[in-house]
Amino acid sequence: MSKNCKRNTDAQPRSRRPTGRTRGAQQRAGERGSDEIEDGYRSGGGSSPRAAGSGVDNTGIGYSGLGGLTTGYQNTALGRNSGNTITTGYNNTIAGWKAGATTLSTGNGNVLIGNSADVSSGADTNETVVGGGATGNGSNTVTLGNTSATGLFMGTTKVPTETSTTPTVGAGVCWKTTTTLGTCSAGTWPNCTTCI
């Protein structure tokens, strides 16, 4: 260290600086939940940041993130209004501005990524939705993209996703029936005329 530089020993290390509210052993009587991290105005507690409830192990970061929780637990939400309609739902992972902010309420095990991404029903479980403005298709489903998405690709190869017999699903691949893939034997992709 240069003799002209003085080390600042009074500053608190960055990793120890408090951010937001962390609740655990120091929880006061009447506070909502325990072992919670909330950072952002009205995060984790509805209209009052410390509303009564019994949820535990929740993390809400952003204005009103997880703002409607009552007894929900083990939810993680990142982004303004993310997960703010969850009341008793649990084990949900949400990231994005207003993701899970319209429909999700009592469901569990959902993953929502993207601004305004949401489940199709408030009680859905194990639903994964990825994409801005994307809405899921029900419990136990994976939805990639919103209604404007027109294809799914792995690198430069289009993944078969169509449910019609129109043979246009990928290079050399076509739909033989609505549930069976075949090989393009006449014409070239994407204008295959015969699928065997």
N, C-alpha and C positions, 0 to 999 in steps of 0.2 A: 504494500500500500504506500502511495506517495506520502512524503512527510507533510505535504500541504493539504492532504485530504483527511478529514476527521470522520471516523466511523460513527454512525448514528445508532447508539445503543439504547436510546429511549423509545424508538419506534416499536410498535407491536408487530411481530411477524405477520405477514399477509395471511398465512394459513390459520392464524388464531383470531383474526378479526371477526367479530360477530356479524352475521348477515341474516336479516329476517328474524323470525321467531323460531326457536327450537324448543320443543317441549319434551321433557323426559322426567327425570327424578325430581326436578324443582317444580313440577306442576302444582298449581294452587287449587284448592277445593273449588268445585263449580266450573272449572275450565273444561273445555271440550277436548276429549281424547288425550292420548299420551304418545310419546315418541314420534312427534310430528315436526315437519319442517315446512314453514310457510313463509313465503317472501313475496310481497305484493299486496296492495291495498285490497282488503276484503277476501284474501285468499284463505281457503280452508274453513270458512265459517259463515257463509251467507251474508246477510245484511250487517251482522256484527262480527268482527274478526274473531271474537272469542265466544261464539254462541254455544249454548249448552248442547252436549251430545256425547257419544261414547266411542267415536271412531278412533282407531289407533293405526300407527305406522303409515300415515299418509304423507305425501310430499306434494305440495302445490306451489308452483312458482309462476308468478304473473298476476296481474289484476284479476281478482275474483276467481283464480284457479281453484277448483274444487270448492267453490263458494257455497254450494247447497248441501254439503255433507251433513248427515245426522249421525248414523251409525256405520257408515261405510268404512272399510279398512283396507290397508295395503294398496292404495291407489297412488299413482304417480301422474301428475299433470304438469306440463310445461307450456306456457303460453297464455296470453290474455284470454280470460273466460274459458280456458280449457277445462273440460270436465265439470263445469259449474252446475249442471243439472243432475249430477250423481247425488243420490241421497243415501241409499243403503247398499249400493253396489260395491264390489270389492275386487281386488287383484286386476284392476284396469291400468293400462299404460297408455298415456295420451300425450302427443306432442304436436303443437301447432296452434296458431291463432284461432280461437273458437272451435277447436277440435273437440268433439264430444260435448258440445255446448247447447245442443238443441233437443236431442232425443234420449241419450243414455241416462238412465236413472237407477235402476235396480240390477242391471246386468253385471256379469262378472267374467273375468278372464279375457277381456277384449283388448285389442291393440289398435289404436287410431293414430295415424301419422299423416299430417298435412293440414293446411288451413281449412277449417270447416268440415273435416272428415268426420263422419258420424255413422253409428249403427242404424239398422233399419227399424228397430223396435227397442224401446227402453229397457226391456228385460232380456235382450239377446245375450248369449254367452258364447265364448270362444269364437268371436267374430273379428277378423283382421281386415282393416280398411286402410289402404295406402293411396294418397293422392289428394291434391287440393280439390275441395268440393265433392269428394267421393262419398257415396252412401253405400253401406254394405247390403248384402243380400240375405241376411238372416243368420241365425246361430250356426256355428260350425262351418262357416264359409270364409274364403279369402277373396277380397275384391281389390284389384289393382287398377287404379285410375277412375276418373269420373265418366259420365255418359258421353263425353266428347272423344274419349280414347278409341282408336280404330284398330290397334294391333298390339300384340305382345311379342317382343323379340328377345332372343338370347344372342347377344352380339349382333350379327347381321341376318340371322336366320329367324324367320317368322315362326312362332310357336302355333301349332294348331289350336285354335280357340273357337272356330265357328261351329254352329250346331245345325247347319243345313247341309244338303248334299252338294252344294256349289263347290266344285273342286278348286279352291283358291287359297288353301291354308299354308302352303310353303313350298319351297323348291323341291320338286319330285314327290311331294306328299299331298294327298287329297283326302276328302271324306268319302269313303265308299258308301257308308250309310250315315245316319245321324249320330251313331255311336262308334263306328268302326273306321279306322284310318286305312287308306290304301295307297297305291303307287300310281302316279300319272303315267299312262301308257300311250296317250295320244295328245298332241298339243304340248305346249311348254308353259311352265308356271309364269305368270299367274293365270294363264288362259288354258289350263288343262281341260280337254274335252272328254276324256275317258279315264275313269278311275277304276283300277282293278285291285 
